Amino acid sequence: MQDKGYLEGLMVSPAPHIAGPMDSSLIMQDVLRAGIPAIIFALIRFGPKALAVLAVSIVSCVFLEAVTRNILGRRQTIGDMSAAVTGMIIAFCCPADIPLWMPAVASFCAIVIAKQLFGGLGQNFANPAVTGVLMMVASYPEVFTSGDTPLELWNNNQDVPGMLDLFIGNTSGCLGEVSAAALLLGCLYMVFRRTIDPITPLVYLASIAASAAFMGFNPLFHVLAGSSVLAAVFMVNDYATTPLTRKGRVIFAVICGMLTMLIRVYSSYPDGVLFAVLLTDLLTPHIDRLTGRRPLFAEGGSGDE
């Protein structure tokens, strides 16, 4: 057994402990760039309304973060671009004809309640954008349902769009979810930049497909419809609310995919992705506890174990 006396007085900060060229600001810039194909498609598909929703969401998030940090007497963090990313994801989850005060309120719920009151970036218990949008979905469900989205048509046993239309985006839906092709371009960019681990989105989509097939439904339809690909690219990779280890992230993605299908099939909400992401975010501390690596010097152990 080694003498641990030489460790006394050392200060250990939270991980990561290896310096690298990437920081929070650069990562968030990559995420914003990854959203450009979906933004361009939304502008083409929905017109100026899409631009208005995007502008209100992003400006509201950045403004609210600056004001809240100032009120709380904390260092300003709008330069890390995380608030802008939150605003972009909120806009992606909104229909083009949503009243503009709603994304602003969703931004307040996301930035002030779900993020800053818990300490800011990296300390939030759940994805802020998902939390903010869900508060609006729960309060005004009629705004987020149009009756003609692919999953609503599927729930009502009506004819659904073909797979090519779903992939390209020739369907109804929220701004950022309609075009799987545009979202996958952004995903490829982040994988190329090593901003995200491709295993997590792949396992999440595979879990949706496997769950759909097990239930007797078309797996490709459920992968391409609704917010499945949107969540795979921008939600299940959230650094702050997903497990630390790859094993943990795989478990997270599997559970999230299964919950997505269960909510789609057995609840009154046609999509279920946002609820699945939030519920799985809440499981992250438990997944980390089960899959986390043991410290070198565990309490009660010895250095040569």
C-alpha positions in Angstrom: 0.0 0.0 0.0 1.4 3.4 -1.0 1.7 6.3 1.3 -0.9 8.9 0.2 0.6 11.7 2.3 2.2 13.3 -0.7 -1.3 13.9 -2.1 -2.4 16.1 0.8 -2.9 19.8 -0.2 -3.3 19.1 -3.8 -6.3 20.9 -5.5 -8.2 18.8 -8.1 -10.5 20.7 -10.4 -13.4 19.1 -12.4 -12.6 17.2 -15.6 -11.3 17.6 -18.2 -7.7 17.8 -17.1 -6.0 17.7 -20.5 -5.7 21.0 -22.4 -6.8 21.0 -26.0 -7.4 23.4 -28.9 -11.2 23.4 -28.4 -13.1 25.4 -25.8 -16.8 26.1 -25.2 -16.9 29.0 -27.6 -15.4 27.1 -30.5 -17.7 24.1 -29.8 -20.8 26.3 -29.8 -19.6 28.0 -33.0 -19.4 24.6 -34.6 -22.9 23.8 -33.5 -24.2 27.0 -34.9 -22.5 26.3 -38.2 -24.0 22.8 -38.2 -27.4 24.4 -38.0 -26.9 26.5 -41.2 -28.2 23.9 -43.7 -31.4 23.5 -41.6 -31.8 27.2 -41.3 -31.4 27.7 -45.1 -33.9 25.0 -45.8 -36.4 26.5 -43.2 -36.1 29.9 -44.9 -36.7 28.3 -48.3 -39.6 26.1 -47.1 -41.4 28.6 -44.7 -40.2 32.0 -45.9 -39.9 35.2 -43.7 -41.8 33.7 -40.9 -39.0 31.3 -40.2 -36.5 34.2 -40.1 -38.7 36.0 -37.6 -38.9 33.0 -35.3 -35.1 32.4 -35.5 -34.4 36.1 -34.8 -36.7 36.3 -31.8 -35.4 33.0 -30.2 -31.7 33.8 -30.6 -31.9 37.5 -29.6 -34.1 36.6 -26.6 -31.8 34.0 -25.4 -28.6 36.1 -25.7 -30.4 39.2 -24.1 -31.8 37.2 -21.2 -28.5 35.5 -20.5 -26.7 38.9 -20.4 -29.4 40.4 -18.1 -29.6 37.4 -15.8 -25.8 37.2 -15.4 -25.7 40.9 -14.6 -28.5 40.6 -12.0 -26.8 37.6 -10.4 -23.5 39.4 -10.3 -21.8 36.8 -12.4 -19.2 37.0 -15.1 -20.7 37.6 -18.6 -20.8 34.4 -20.7 -22.7 35.5 -23.9 -19.4 35.3 -25.7 -19.3 31.5 -25.4 -22.3 31.4 -27.8 -24.2 28.8 -25.8 -27.2 31.1 -25.5 -27.3 31.6 -29.3 -27.2 27.8 -29.7 -30.1 27.4 -27.2 -32.1 30.0 -29.2 -31.4 28.2 -32.5 -32.6 24.9 -31.1 -35.8 26.6 -29.6 -36.5 28.0 -33.1 -36.0 24.6 -34.7 -38.6 23.1 -32.4 -41.3 25.8 -33.3 -43.7 25.9 -36.2 -43.3 28.8 -38.6 -46.7 30.4 -37.7 -46.2 30.4 -33.9 -47.0 33.7 -32.2 -43.6 35.4 -31.7 -44.1 35.9 -28.0 -44.0 32.2 -27.5 -40.4 31.6 -28.5 -39.5 34.6 -26.4 -41.2 33.0 -23.3 -39.6 29.6 -24.2 -36.2 31.5 -24.2 -37.0 32.9 -20.7 -37.8 29.4 -19.4 -34.7 28.0 -21.0 -32.1 30.6 -20.1 -33.3 32.0 -16.8 -35.1 29.0 -15.2 -33.4 25.9 -16.7 -29.9 27.3 -17.1 -28.9 30.3 -15.1 -30.8 29.6 -11.9 -28.9 26.3 -11.7 -25.5 28.0 -12.2 -25.1 28.4 -15.9 -23.5 26.4 -18.7 -22.5 22.9 -17.6 -24.6 23.0 -14.4 -28.1 22.7 -15.8 -30.0 19.5 -15.0 -31.6 19.2 -18.4 -31.2 20.6 -21.9 -32.4 24.3 -21.6 -33.9 24.5 -25.1 -35.9 21.3 -24.6 -37.1 22.5 -21.2 -38.2 25.8 -22.6 -40.1 24.4 -25.5 -41.8 21.8 -23.5 -43.2 24.4 -21.2 -44.8 26.0 -24.2 -46.0 22.6 -25.6 -47.6 21.7 -22.3 -49.3 25.1 -22.0 -50.4 25.6 -25.6 -50.4 22.1 -27.3 -52.8 23.4 -30.0 -50.1 25.7 -31.3 -47.7 22.9 -31.9 -50.2 20.7 -33.7 -51.3 21.4 -37.3 -53.0 18.1 -38.1 -50.9 17.5 -41.2 -47.5 16.6 -39.9 -46.3 13.1 -40.8 -46.7 11.8 -37.3 -50.1 13.3 -36.8 -51.2 11.7 -40.1 -49.8 8.4 -38.9 -51.5 8.7 -35.5 -54.8 9.3 -37.3 -54.3 6.4 -39.7 -54.1 8.6 -42.7 -51.7 8.4 -45.7 -48.2 9.6 -44.7 -45.6 11.2 -47.0 -43.1 9.0 -48.8 -39.6 8.3 -47.4 -38.0 10.6 -50.0 -40.3 13.5 -49.1 -39.4 12.9 -45.4 -35.7 12.8 -46.1 -35.7 16.0 -48.3 -38.2 17.9 -46.2 -41.3 18.2 -48.4 -43.6 17.9 -45.4 -45.2 20.0 -42.7 -43.6 20.4 -39.3 -41.4 22.6 -37.1 -38.7 24.7 -38.6 -35.7 22.5 -37.9 -37.2 19.0 -38.1 -38.7 18.7 -41.6 -35.5 18.1 -43.6 -33.5 15.1 -42.4 -31.0 15.8 -45.3 -30.2 19.3 -44.0 -29.8 18.0 -40.4 -27.5 15.2 -41.5 -25.3 17.6 -43.3 -24.9 19.5 -40.1 -24.2 16.3 -38.3 -21.5 15.3 -40.8 -19.9 18.7 -40.2 -19.7 18.2 -36.5 -18.4 14.7 -36.8 -15.7 15.9 -39.2 -14.8 18.7 -36.7 -14.9 16.1 -33.9 -17.4 18.2 -32.0 -19.6 15.2 -31.4 -19.2 11.5 -31.1 -21.1 9.9 -34.0 -21.9 6.8 -31.8 -24.5 8.7 -29.8 -26.8 9.9 -32.6 -26.3 6.6 -34.5 -27.4 4.5 -31.4 -30.3 6.9 -30.7 -31.7 6.5 -34.3 -31.0 2.8 -34.2 -32.9 2.5 -30.9 -35.9 4.3 -32.5 -35.7 2.0 -35.5 -35.4 -1.2 -33.4 -38.3 -0.1 -31.1 -40.5 0.7 -34.1 -39.8 -2.6 -35.8 -40.4 -4.5 -32.5 -43.8 -2.7 -32.3 -44.6 -3.7 -35.9 -44.2 -0.2 -37.4 -42.0 1.1 -40.3 -38.6 1.8 -38.7 -37.4 4.2 -41.4 -40.6 6.3 -41.1 -40.0 6.8 -37.4 -36.4 7.7 -37.9 -37.2 10.3 -40.5 -40.5 11.7 -39.1 -40.9 14.3 -36.4 -37.9 15.5 -34.4 -35.9 12.2 -34.4 -33.0 13.4 -36.5 -33.2 16.9 -34.9 -32.7 15.3 -31.5 -30.0 13.0 -32.8 -27.9 15.9 -34.1 -28.6 18.7 -31.5 -30.0 17.2 -28.3 -28.6 13.8 -27.4 -25.1 15.2 -27.8 -25.5 18.0 -25.2 -22.2 18.0 -23.2 -23.9 19.2 -20.0 -26.8 16.8 -19.8 -25.6 13.5 -21.2 -23.3 10.9 -19.6 -19.5 11.4 -19.4 -18.4 8.1 -20.8 -19.1 6.5 -24.2 -20.7 3.5 -22.5 -23.0 5.9 -20.6 -23.9 7.8 -23.7 -24.8 4.6 -25.5 -27.1 3.6 -22.6 -28.5 7.1 -22.7 -29.2 6.9 -26.4 -30.8 3.5 -26.2 -33.2 4.6 -23.4 -34.0 7.8 -25.2 -34.9 6.1 -28.4 -37.1 3.6 -26.6 -38.9 6.3 -24.7 -39.4 8.2 -28.0 -41.4 5.3 -29.5 -43.3 4.6 -26.3 -44.5 8.2 -26.0 -45.4 8.3 -29.7 -47.5 5.2 -29.5 -49.0 5.4 -26.0 -49.4 9.1 -25.3 -51.5 11.9 -26.7 -48.4 13.7 -28.0 -47.7 12.7 -31.6 -43.9 13.1 -31.5 -42.6 12.4 -28.0 -38.9 13.3 -28.8 -38.7 16.3 -26.5 -40.3 14.5 -23.6 -38.0 11.5 -24.1 -34.9 13.7 -24.1 -36.0 15.5 -20.9 -36.8 12.2 -19.1 -33.5 10.7 -20.1 -31.6 13.8 -19.1 -32.9 13.3 -15.6 -31.4 9.8 -15.7 -27.9 11.0 -16.6 -26.6 11.2 -13.0 -27.7 7.6 -12.4 -26.2 6.5 -15.6 -22.9 8.3 -14.7 -22.9 6.6 -11.3 -23.3 3.1 -13.0 -20.8 3.7 -15.8 -18.3 6.1 -14.4 -14.7 5.2 -14.0 -13.4 4.4 -10.5 -10.9 7.0 -9.1 -7.4 5.8 -8.8 -7.5 6.3 -5.0 -11.0 5.3 -4.1 -12.1 5.9 -0.5 -11.1 3.0 1.6 -8.9 1.7 -1.1 -5.2 1.8 -1.8 -3.1 3.2 -4.6 -1.9 -0.2 -5.7 -5.4 -1.7 -6.2 
